[in-house]
Amino acid sequence: MVQKILSTVVGAKYVSVLRTWVPNMITWGTVGGVALVHFTDWRVVLDYVPYINGKFRTDE
């Protein structure tokens, strides 16, 4: 259904091109997300994970 709507709005050629690029975009998006977490302060990100959040709690 979504493909039918997209092909009427955008065109069948561009829907086909998009379908071939989606796995590549997902892969690079994941790599970028992991790199962002790696190069930033990882504790800031892990503070939002419920199980790990209690592990690094400091008593201040």
Buried (B, 14 or more C-beta within 10 A) or exposed (E): EEEEEBBEEEEEEEBEEEEEEEEEEEEEEEEEEEEEEEEEEEEEBBEEEEEEEEEEEEEE
